[in-house]
């Protein structure tokens, strides 16, 4: 599903009407921070998962 030019303009118009032009920079900044924190959380979760796998494989090697 792709958005065309008309749909994007309608969405932007609704956002401007709802939040006003002064609030939009604040909203985009908050949105960017939340995306960054989400990505950081996912990266740390991946690191923890990889660390757990390494410990498990080392434990298996030690038993053999």
N, C-alpha and C positions, 0 to 999 in steps of 0.2 A: 504494500500500500504506500503510494507516494503522494506527497502533498504538492499541489501545483502552486503557481504564483498567486492565484486568487485566494486560495485557502490560507496561505501564509499571511497575506495582507489582512484578511478577515481576523485571523488569530491575533495579529499584532494590534489591530484596531481595538479589539475587545480588551486586550491587556492594557492598552493605554487608557481606555475608558474606565476600566475597573480600578487601576492602581494610580493613574496619573503619571505624567512625564517625570516628576521629581522622584518617584519611588522606584522606577524601573532600574536605575543603576544599583540601588541597594538590593533589589531582588536578584539581579544577575550576579552580584558579588556573593550573596548568600548561597545562590545555586552553585556557583563555582566552588565555593568552600566545601559544600556538602558533597559534591562529586569528588573533590580531592580527598576528603576524609574517607569516603567510601572506597576509593581506589587504594588508599593507604591501608585501610583495614583488610581489604581483600589480599593485598600483598603480604601483610604480616600473617594472615591466616595461612597463606600458601607456604610461607617460610616455616611456620610452626608445623604444618603437615609434613613438609619435607624433612624437618628435623626429627620428627617422630619416626619416619620411615628409616632414616639413617640409624637411629638408635636400635630399632628393631632388627635391622639387617646385621648390625654389629653384634647384637646379642645372639643371633642365630649362628654367626661365624664363630663366636667364642665357645658355644656349646659343642660345635663339631670339632 
